[in-house]
């Protein structure tokens, strides 16, 4: 007897699973999963971003949430077909809950669910006005003294924050705040974005002049508006800045530039925030119901405290404040650090003819950009992927469908291939004295990024300069003291210096909550980012999701939104739906609110 076709197999399993859920038979539903299984839910069942690992966790979640969500209509997604390869059955699925429509991805082994991704697409009755439901725009007919679109827009801008309060206040107008603001705008959530820089995109424009995106264009689209087909694969920082400014305008975001958030406090009785911002030399008090810190992972500079810093006679600054090489031609520079920013800055200084030394205090993971694009990203984010039907939206979901608990297993062989392919390159780095690593478990860049957000460089040329001795290197040392015109290292070496750049990374995002609200609230929320993998700079216990990102925190009505352009785009969807549901007074029973194990 022939095996059933993949669509039939998956449909039968979905019917069985959906029937068990509809009947409230949790044991039968759990029996549809393998013992070693993963259910990653983005909001639909848990009103959280949560991965259930193993049958016991699936059972516990269903006991808590099944009667509240009432899922139904499980089926293969319209226009999709299941596939089967080497015993692994995969497919795109659609389903509903009582209050929302969902989409997901499923992997099945031996007739039982191995991985399940469920994501919320839209809230019933609160759909985005798009497609057949897009707004008319023009006002056909006739009427006296009707306001134009421009007049209505100017009226909204004049009122919001003054006679009308925003429901959401987003602090931080970089890529994260802008992407979330666009989502909330489409959902009809009154939102104000405040940004200390003058213009949208300034957070890119004001970085060192050689800064360029290290991620490819297919990975970096914003919601609703993709980059044009002729957009460069790797965008220069000022080009990205201009794109963000354009996007902010055409998406009609309420954006206050040159505005600094000074203080915030939450009234538990009124269920609202009081936030004081400084704009045009005046203090303005805002009263939002929800406060989102979109200040970015790379915005809270980690400035070291080193003996003698106050005595230095030259220029010294954190990499985030580095203006570029122009003012330092003919001088000697020391860059402390060995990750992306350190390499970029060293290369730019070298290009300007400046004598530059990199001080590498601990090992760094290096991967060549071309190799990363080919081996690590091309299957999901490339022109080849697009032409094979893997849109950016699908790529996001495929990546999201791999549980963090086992993601490293998929990454290890990719980085083993990169190491093999570029063996001569790595030999050259090691001969130059550069300390290399591949992550604690050889899983490479993406896992380092997810676990700690640091410790790597995507090579776009600086590594060859190190190999050739053009960028000088001191590795395996610490900085012992800063002197008037030099840097003293732990091995006794003294490096003459007119410029010191501290490429020493960034602190946890909850540091912004400490500055703006209080240390008590920051500690209540705990560390942002990391998975609890118990690897370097990502202490356990295992949490299975990024700490405090895009989901409810221990502080009511306080949210964190950040990450790279991919994460800003992808997770803004799920954060915006959580905020919209709360604005509309819909029930949002949160399952598995993250416990706090680390304060920062």
N, C-alpha and C positions, 0 to 999 in steps of 0.2 A: 504494500500500500504506500503510495507516494505521500511525502510530507505535505501539509497544507501550505499554501502560498503565504508569504510574510504578512500580507494585509489581513488574511483570514486568522492567522495565529494571533496577531496583535488585537484584532477586533474582539476575538473570543475572550482574551485575557481582560481587556478593558470592560467588556460586558460583565464578566465575573466579578471584577474588582468594583465596578460601579454599582452592581447589584448588591454586593455585600455592604457597601457604604450606605446605599439607600435604605437597606433593611436595618441599619444600625448594628450589623453583625461584625463587630470589631475583630473578633478572632478570625473570621473568614477573610476579612480584608487583609489582616496581617499575614495570613497564610499565603497570600498572593506574592509575598516578598521572599527572597532568599534569606537565609540566616545572616549572611554577610551582605547587608543592603544599605542604601543611602537614599533618603528623601530630602532633597533641598527645596525649601519653600521660600519664595519671595512674595510674602504678604498674604497670599490667598487664604491659607488655612491658619497661619499663626499670627497675622498682623505684626509680623516680625521678619527678620532675615535669619533663617534658622535651618540647620541641617540636622535631621534625625538620623543617627547612625545605629543600625541594627534593629531587629524586630521589637525589642523592648522599648526603645525610644519612639518608634513608630506607633506602637500600641498606646504609650502614655500620651502622645500628642492627640491621637484620635479620641481617646477617652475624654480629654479636655475640650476638644474643638469640634468634633464631628456634629454634635447636635446644634452647635452654633452656626456652622457654615452650610450644612445641608447641600453637599456637592451632588451634581447630576450631569447627565448628558456627556459622559466620557466617550470620546470617539477619536479616530484618526483625523487629524486636521484636514480641512477642506483643501483639495489640490495636492495633497502629500501622499506618498506611498511609503510603507514600511520597507526596510531593507534587512537582509540577513547575510552575515558573513562570518564564517568559521564559528558557527554556533551562537553568535551574538545578534539578537534581533533588536533593531532600533527604529524609532519613529517619532514624528511630531504629533502631538495630541492637543485636543481642545476639550474644555470642560466648563462647567459653571458652578458657582456657589449661589447661595440665596441672594447675595448682594453684588456679585461680580462675575465677569467673564474671564476665563483663564486660558493660558496656552502653556505647553510644556514639551518636554523631551523625555523619552523613556528608553531604557536599555534592559533587555530581557535575556536571561540565561536559563536554559533547561526549563523553560515555561514559566519562570518566576522573575519578578522584578528585581533587578540588580541596582540600577540607579533611576531615580524619578526626580525630575525638575518640574515644579509647578510655579507659575508666575501670574500675577494679576495684570490683566491687560486694560480693563476698564471697569468702573463702577456702574451698575445698572441704574439708569435714570440720570446719570451724570457723565455721559459720554463726551468726548472732545468733539467740537463741531468741525468735522473733517469729512472729506469724500463727498458723499451724497448730502451730508448734513452741513457742509461748509457754509459760512454766513454769506448772505447776498452781497453785502457791502454797499452797493448803490442803493439809494432810496428812490425807488420808482414812484411815480405819482406826483402830487403837488401838495404843498402846505406852506402856510405863511411862517416866515422867520425861523425856518428849520436850521438847526446847526449843521455845519459840515463835519466831515470826519475829523478834519484838522482842529476845528473848534471844540469838538467833544474830547479829543485827545488832550488839548491844552487845558481844558477844564478839569479832567481827571488828574493831570499832573499838578495843577494848582491846589487841588483839594487833598490828595492823598498825603497823609502825614500831618495834616493841619485840621481841616474841618472833618475829615474822614480818616479813620485809623486803618492801617493795613492789618489783615488777619495774620499774615506772615511777614516777619522782618528777617531778611537775609543779610548777615554781616559778612562782607567780602564779595567784591564784584569781579573776581577773576572767572576763569572758565567754569568752575563749579557753581558759583552763585548765578552766573548767567544762564547756564543750562537748566538749573532748577527753576529759575525765574521764568524761563520760556515754557516749561511744562505747566507751572502753576497758572500762568497767563491763559493757556489754552483750556484749563479746567475752571476758569472763572474765579480763582482765588486771589483776592486783593493782596498784592505783594509789593513790598518796597525793598530794593537792594541798596545798601550803603557801602561806599568804597572810599578809602582814604586817598587814593590816587585821583587825579583830575578826570581822566578819561577811561572808558572801558578799554582794556588791552594794555594799559600802562604797566601792569604787573609783569608783562612780557617786555615791553619797550624799555623799561628801566633796568633790565638785567644787562650783564656784560655783552658787548656788541657782537661777539661771535656766536652767541647762543642760537642753537637751531634745534628743532624737535628731533629726537632720536627715534621716535616711533613713526611708522609709515602712515600716509594719508588715509588709507582705508581703516586704520585703527582709531582715527582721530576726529571723525565727523561729529558735529553737534546735532542735537535733536532737530528734526523737521527739515533742516537745510544741510544737505551734503556739500562738501567742497566740490567745485567744478571739476569736470573730467580732465582738464589740463592743469589742475593744481599740482605743484611739485610734490614729489614723494616725501621729502623732508622739508618742512616749512621753516624759513628764517623767522626769528622771534618777532621782528617788526611787521612782517606779513601776517602772522597770527594775531598780533595786536590789532591791526586794521580790520581783520575779519571779525574779531570779537566786537569791535566798535560798531561795525556795520550790522552785525547780527542783533546787537542790543537795540539798535534803532528800528530795524525792520520788524523785529518781533514785538515791538511796542512795550518794552520793559520800562518800568518805573525805576529809574537808576539815579541815585544821588552820588555824583562824584565829589571829590574834595570834602568828604564827610567822614569824620572820625567818631567811632563809638567810644564813649567815655565811661559809661557805667550801666549796669543792668541788675534788676532784682525782680523776683517772681512773687506775686501775691497769691498764696494758696487758696484764699477765700474767693477772690475775684476771678481766679484762673486767668491772669494776664500778667504780662511783663511791663515793667516801666524801664524804658531804655533812653538814656540821654545821649544825644549825638551833637557834635559841634559842626556847624555848617555856616559858611559865610560869616565867620566870627561870632555866631550866635549859638546858644544852646537851645536845642529843640527836644522836647520830651515826647517820645512815641509810646503807644500802648498796644503792642501786638499781642495776640493770643499765643502765637508760636514763634520761637526764636531759633534760627538756624545759623550756626557758625560754619561759614563756607570760606574760612580763612586759609585753607590749604595745608597740606602736609609739609610743604616747603616754604613756610612763612614765619615760623617761630625760630629764629636763628639760634643755634647752639654755639655760643661764644665761649671758648675755654678761658679759664683763669690760670694764667701762667706767671710765675715769678718774674717781676721786672717789666711787665708789659707797659706800665705807666712811664717808664724811662725811655722808651723807644723814640728816636728823633725823626724817623721817617714816617711814611704812611702805613697804617695797619687797619684792616677792616675784614668783616665777614664776607664770604664769597657773594652773598646776596646783595651786597653794597658795592661790588666791584664795578668800576665804570668802564673798564677796558684798558688797553695798553698805552694809549696815546700819551698820557702824562708821564710815562716811566721810561721812555726811550733813553738809552745810554746808562740806565741804572741797573741795580741788581735786585732780583725778586726771589723771595722764598714763598712757596705755596705749601701750606701744611694741610695734608689730606691727599687721598688718592682715588676718589670716586669720580663720578661724571663731571661735576663742576671743576674739580681740581685739574683734571686732564684738559678740559675745554679752555680753562684760563691759562694753563701752562702753554698750550699750543698757540693761543692768541698772543701771549707775551713773546714767545719765540719768533712768531711771524713778524713781530715789530722789531726784531733784532735785540731783544732784551735778554740778558743773562738770567736764566731762571732755573731754580732747583726745586724739585718736588720732594717733600719729606713724607715718606710712607711709614706710618706707625703700625699698621696691621695689614694683613693680607687682603687682597681685592680680587673680585671676580671680573675677568675681562672676556668679552665676546665681540668678535668683529661684526660690524653692522651688516655687511653683505651676507655673512654666514647666518646670522640671526634671522634676517629676513627670509632666507632661503629655507633653512632647516626648521627654525622655530615658529615662524609666522605665516609662511606662504600658504599653508593649507587652509587658513581661516581669513587672513587679512592680506590680500594681494589682488592684483588684476586677474591673475589666474583663478583665484577663488571666486571672484565676482562672476567671471564668465562660466564657471561651473555651477552657478546657482547659489553660492554661499554669499549672500548679501551681508553687509555689516551687522544688520539686526540678527540674522541667523547665526553669524559667527559669535556674537555676544552671548547668545543663548547656548550654543555648543560649549563655549568656554565656561559659562555659568553652570552647566549641567555636570561638570566634573567635580565631585566633592573634594574639598580641600584635604580631607584625610588621605586621599589616594592620589591627589594631583601630582605629587612629586614622583610617583611611579611612572607617570606618563612623560614627565620632563627628563628624567635621568637618561634614557636612551638618546634623546635629542641632543643633550649636551655632551654625551659620550661621542656622538658623531661629529659635533663641532670641534671637540678636542682633537679627534683623529684627523679631521679635514685640515685644520690649521696648526698641525704639530710643529712645523718649522717656525711659525710665528711665535708660539708659546716658548719654544726653545730659546728664541732670541730674547724674549722678555726675561726669562730666568737667568740667562747669561749676563744680562744687564743688571741683575740683582733684584729684579722686581718680584715681590712675594705674591704668588697667585693662589687662588682657591676656587672651588667650584660649588661652594655652599657646604653646609655641614654634612649633607648626604649626597653630594655630587649632583644636586638637582638644578643648579644653575640660577639664572637671573630672575625668572618670574617668581620662584619661590622665595628668593631673597627679598624681592620687592614686597611680596605679600606678607612676609614674616616680619620684616624690619624696615623696609623702605629705603635701604641703603646698602653699601658694600659692593658696588659694581660700577663698571664703566662699559658703555657700548662704544667700541672703538671706531672713530671716524678719522683717525690719522695720528693722534697723539702718541699712541703706543710705538709706532715706528720711530718717532722722534726720540723716545726713551731708548729703544733698541740701538739707535745710531749714536746715542750719547749727546744729542742736541739739547734735549731736556735732561738736565743733570738729576741724579736720583740719589737720595739717602734713604735706605729702607731698614726696617727693623730697629728703629730708634724712636725715642720720645724727645719732646722738647723740654729741656731742663730749665732754661732761663732765656728771657728776652733782654738783650743789652741795648745800649744806645744806638748802635749801628750794626747789630749782628744778632744771630740766633744761635744759642749754645745748645747742642744736642747731648743726649745721655751718654754717647760714646766719646765725648770730649771734643768732637768736631765743632768748630765755630764757623758759621756761614755768614759772610758779610751781607748786609741787607739794607736796601733803601725802601723796600716795599715788602710787607708781610700780608699774605691773603690767608685767612683762616677758612679753609674749605672743610669745615668740621661738622657739617650737617645741621639737622633741625630737631627740635624737641617735639614731644607729643602735642597733638592739637588741643588736649584739655588744658594746656597751659594758657590758651586764649581765654578759656572760661575762668581760670584763676585771675587773670588780669582784668577781665571785664565784669565778672560777677563776684566771685569770692574763691578763696582757696578751699573753703568748705564744700562748695558746689563742685569744684574741680575734682576734689578727692571723692566726693559722693559718686560722681560719674566714672572716675578712674581713667586709666590709660586708653588712648585711642590708637587704633591700628594694631596689627599683629594677630596671630592665630592661636597663640599659646602652644607653639610647637616644641617648646623647650630646646630650641636651637639658639645660637648666638643672638643676643639682643631681642629675643622673643620668648620670654619666660613662660613656663607652664603655670597652671594646668591648661590642658587642651580645651579650646573654646569652639573651634570649628568654623568660625566666621570672623571677619575683621571686627575687632573690638569697637563697639559704639558707633560704627559708621552706617549712616543711611537708615537707622532704625531707632526705636524708642530707647531712651537711656534711663538711668535711675533718677534723673531729674526730670520731672514732668514738664512737657512742652519745650524741652531743649534737645536740639538735634545737631548732628555733625555731618557735613557733606564735603567730600574732598576726593583726592586721588588724581590720576592722570586723565587725559581727555576721554579715553574709553570709559573709565569708571564714572566720570562726571555725566557722560551721556547715558550710560546704561542704568545706573542706580538712581538717577534723577527721576526716572519713570516711577520707581517704587516708592521713593520718598514723597513725591508729589501726590500719589494716590493715598498714602497714609494721612497726609495733611488735609487733602480734600475731604476725606471721610470724616475727619474730626470737625472740620468747618460745618459740614452738613448735619452733624449730630448723629451720624451712623454708629452703630455699635462696633467697637474695635477691640475685642478681647485679646490682649497680647499674651501669647504663650512663650514661655522660656525667656523672660526678660533677663538680660545678661547680668550675672553677678560680678562684683568688682573684686579683683584679686591684686591689682597693681594700681597705685595711685598716679603714676606718671613715669 
